[in-house]
């Protein structure tokens, strides 16, 4: 590969590096760390999605042993640019992609090395470990005294919340389904960053999309999106609402932890500015909500400055 033909692109929250190949009109993805997930699993999930008529970058060239793959260049029009102005019709298009994802039943996919990758289940243990990124990274920055003891208390509350989930882990979940992981190319919607897919709760990706820190939409408009999605689903609406709200809170606690880690460990400080909005969405879901009673008491006691009331 001629390095002179490559132009480095702005990175994301991962440790991958992206380059635009001007000659091949492609994107080169380098990954020295976690290359099994970032190259092998990424390409395998992409191929699975393509087989189910979900648009995602096609593979052009591969060299796993040199830590890169070359994929289709879809341009720069992310969903963040396209959906900056709220339009429910755009979200309806994304709901249709969620429906396609939910219909996928393949638990095993073949990798570039002809090995079999078994798509994992979004177990309670995995969900808890992700939520605990909040206590591992963010909590110690705000609570200096007895932080370990307080973290243990909070982790117990997280376990209790997870036990309140009703729906089974039976649908394919993208796990990072938000507008920055969507690209508009030739008037079609493409899904990117697919390597973290799991079989999990049907409400998770919807919570990720609607309660997304990257785009500021009023609470009322987000509720309209939720109602629009529910209209087309034959589900237990009480159970789904229960899980949607719990998963939204857990995900945004995780996001706060991840953004803090990106700043402290990786020196990527720009993500910190989104933390206050994550707190706002947590507050909007937990306030006046009986299923979050213990969590509410904890947050009011230890994070009174971060709590934002929705009214």
HELIX and SHEET records of a PDB file:
HELIX    1   1 UNK A    3  UNK A    5  5                                   3    
HELIX    2   2 UNK A   35  UNK A   35  1                                   1    
HELIX    3   3 UNK A   36  UNK A   41  3                                   6    
HELIX    4   4 UNK A   42  UNK A   51  1                                  10    
HELIX    5   5 UNK A   64  UNK A   66  5                                   3    
HELIX    6   6 UNK A   79  UNK A   82  1                                   4    
HELIX    7   7 UNK A   88  UNK A  103  1                                  16    
HELIX    8   8 UNK A  124  UNK A  131  1                                   8    
HELIX    9   9 UNK A  133  UNK A  133  1                                   1    
HELIX   10  10 UNK A  134  UNK A  138  3                                   5    
HELIX   11  11 UNK A  139  UNK A  142  1                                   4    
HELIX   12  12 UNK A  147  UNK A  163  1                                  17    
HELIX   13  13 UNK A  179  UNK A  181  5                                   3    
HELIX   14  14 UNK A  204  UNK A  210  1                                   7    
HELIX   15  15 UNK A  219  UNK A  231  1                                  13    
HELIX   16  16 UNK A  237  UNK A  264  1                                  28    
HELIX   17  17 UNK A  269  UNK A  274  5                                   6    
HELIX   18  18 UNK A  275  UNK A  286  1                                  12    
HELIX   19  19 UNK A  290  UNK A  292  5                                   3    
HELIX   20  20 UNK A  293  UNK A  302  1                                  10    
SHEET    1   A 5 UNK A   6  UNK A   8  0                                        
SHEET    2   A 5 UNK A  17  UNK A  21 -1                                        
SHEET    3   A 5 UNK A  26  UNK A  30 -1                                        
SHEET    4   A 5 UNK A  68  UNK A  72 -1                                        
SHEET    5   A 5 UNK A  59  UNK A  63 -1                                        
SHEET    1   B 2 UNK A 108  UNK A 110  0                                        
SHEET    2   B 2 UNK A 116  UNK A 118 -1                                        
SHEET    1   C 2 UNK A 171  UNK A 173  0                                        
SHEET    2   C 2 UNK A 198  UNK A 200 -1                                        
SHEET    1   D 2 UNK A 182  UNK A 185  0                                        
SHEET    2   D 2 UNK A 188  UNK A 191 -1                                        
END                                                                             
